[in-house]
Amino acid sequence: MDKAYMLVVDQSTSGTKVLITDKAGTIVARRSKEHTQLYPRPGWVEHDPIEIYNNVKETALQAMKSIEIGPESLAALTITNQRETAVLWDRTTGLPVYPAIVWQCQRTADKVAALKASGYEEAVLRKTGLMLDPYFSAAKWTWMIEHAAGASEKLARGELLAGTMDSWLIWKLTRGSVHATDYTNASRTSLFDIHQLKWDEQLCRLFGVPAELLPEVRSSDEEFGYTEDPELFGDIRVPITGVIGDSQAALYGNQCFRIGMGKATYGTGTSVLMNVGPNPVPSRDGLVSAIAWGKGGKITYAVEAVIRTSGDSLKWLRDNLGLFRTFTEMEELLAGITDNEGVYLVPAFVGLGAPYWNPYARAAITGMNRSTNKAHIIRAALESIAYQVRDAVTLMEQSTGIQLDQLRADGGASDNETLMQFQADMLDTTVIKSEISELSALGSVYMGGVGIGFWHSLEEITQKHRIGIKYAPKMQKQIRDAYYAGWKSAVASIVNR
């Protein structure tokens, strides 16, 4: 039978999404399911890895059923994922020894601060491109080894495996026969030397995470193994390929193949990446040097600025404060005002990312007066996303000497026209929003599809890609500068406490 489809698992922070594409690059099926967000203490964020894997199987089967195909029609399964989220599991039982610690979690802030105080940050930065921060995976594994019940004993017996969400899913899908990850996910752990392209023994000792726990690292377009779980595809073995972290997948899906091209993925947080080519740019001023992708044995590098909270602030307004029920209602409320009237929301619910990198900062709403209503607070939350992206782009341009050509936008919040126009105004440059919001998923599919010959070349993909909606800047300079000055003042009020 003709293997006419690709299935991609897009494992995000909030849920599992499975999409199926055909050879025209068209999404023909999609199913999704949210997973439980666990907040055992203030600043702590966890997920249940077993729940996530079960959701992967459930949504994959639902997606295939919706278009009446079986696994024999699949050319491959690809994976894109939340990156720094850390999982530690028993290689014998296949069970996690502790819930997954999510990239947002701040429980390791004191551990990381102690490493900084001891002078280790320079070595970590030089090798990995990452500053010392609780955002990344290594300290999360350290915490689990030290605190999870029985973990230290299992470690001594050689019974533990560590990985990010992609390697956890690969291990489960292959029934424990493959423990692997790709360069993009490995590069977000604080343990991977992005110049030597290997796990660094010195860093592994520093964090107390033995290298033998960690997965084999491969290019994203390689074949990672075959599905073996009978509850998923029965006795049909589907190849696994196209494994790539979600932000890098979005860069690839947005076809940012040239130096200077950049993208922002507007999700729970926002990742802003710029392609810098075959040579890494030294990290500085809170900017992360990253591997954009490994493909065909060659590495492309990027710089990245990480925004911890963006779209999640809108969910907070909806779910915690009840300021609106649906995003349609949110738009109606926004239509009733034309200005923020000096109200700013700094969404430091789990600290601030680039360029501030302050894990101890906490959220605040500033500038309210007696006439402030919920529409102003909603607008402040929406605008905070655009301000943070401007912070990120300014940092990139100053640190690399490369001017951003245009910003390509994807992710759920990019569907909001008010946000996209305000983003173009704040950057004073064109923002191009893809017609397809699932650019991380498509980047994974494109990477894996070319790798296995489902498509023959990047040029074939480029011809299938629709450019999307263009937002040109309209705001006058003095107004733009005034808005942004208010944002910087609001941030300073909490960072400088």
HELIX and SHEET records of a PDB file:
HELIX    1   1 PRO A   49  SER A   66  1                                  18    
HELIX    2   2 PRO A   71  SER A   73  5                                   3    
HELIX    3   3 ALA A  109  ALA A  117  1                                   9    
HELIX    4   4 GLU A  121  THR A  128  1                                   8    
HELIX    5   5 ALA A  138  HIS A  147  1                                  10    
HELIX    6   6 ALA A  151  ALA A  156  1                                   6    
HELIX    7   7 MET A  165  LEU A  173  1                                   9    
HELIX    8   8 TYR A  183  ALA A  186  1                                   4    
HELIX    9   9 GLU A  201  PHE A  207  1                                   7    
HELIX   10  10 ALA A  211  LEU A  213  5                                   3    
HELIX   11  11 PRO A  230  PHE A  233  1                                   4    
HELIX   12  12 ASP A  246  GLY A  253  1                                   8    
HELIX   13  13 GLY A  311  ASP A  319  1                                   9    
HELIX   14  14 PHE A  327  LEU A  334  1                                   8    
HELIX   15  15 LYS A  374  THR A  400  1                                  27    
HELIX   16  16 GLY A  412  ASP A  415  5                                   4    
HELIX   17  17 GLU A  417  LEU A  427  1                                  11    
HELIX   18  18 LEU A  439  ILE A  452  1                                  14    
HELIX   19  19 LEU A  458  LYS A  464  1                                   7    
HELIX   20  20 LYS A  477  VAL A  495  1                                  19    
SHEET    1   A 6 ILE A  27  GLU A  34  0                                        
SHEET    2   A 6 GLY A  15  THR A  21 -1                                        
SHEET    3   A 6 TYR A   5  GLN A  11 -1                                        
SHEET    4   A 6 LEU A  74  ASN A  81  1                                        
SHEET    5   A 6 PRO A 239  GLY A 245  1                                        
SHEET    6   A 6 GLY A 225  TYR A 226 -1                                        
SHEET    1   B 2 GLU A  46  HIS A  47  0                                        
SHEET    2   B 2 ALA A 100  ILE A 101 -1                                        
SHEET    1   C 2 ALA A  86  ASP A  90  0                                        
SHEET    2   C 2 LEU A 160  THR A 164 -1                                        
SHEET    1   D 2 ALA A 180  ASP A 182  0                                        
SHEET    2   D 2 GLU A 216  ARG A 218  1                                        
SHEET    1   E 2 PHE A 192  ASP A 193  0                                        
SHEET    2   E 2 LYS A 198  TRP A 199 -1                                        
SHEET    1   F 7 VAL A 288  LYS A 295  0                                        
SHEET    2   F 7 LYS A 298  ILE A 307 -1                                        
SHEET    3   F 7 THR A 270  GLY A 277 -1                                        
SHEET    4   F 7 GLY A 262  TYR A 266 -1                                        
SHEET    5   F 7 LEU A 407  ASP A 410  1                                        
SHEET    6   F 7 VAL A 431  LYS A 433  1                                        
SHEET    7   F 7 ILE A 469  TYR A 471 -1                                        
SHEET    1   G 2 TYR A 344  VAL A 346  0                                        
SHEET    2   G 2 ALA A 364  THR A 366 -1                                        
END                                                                             
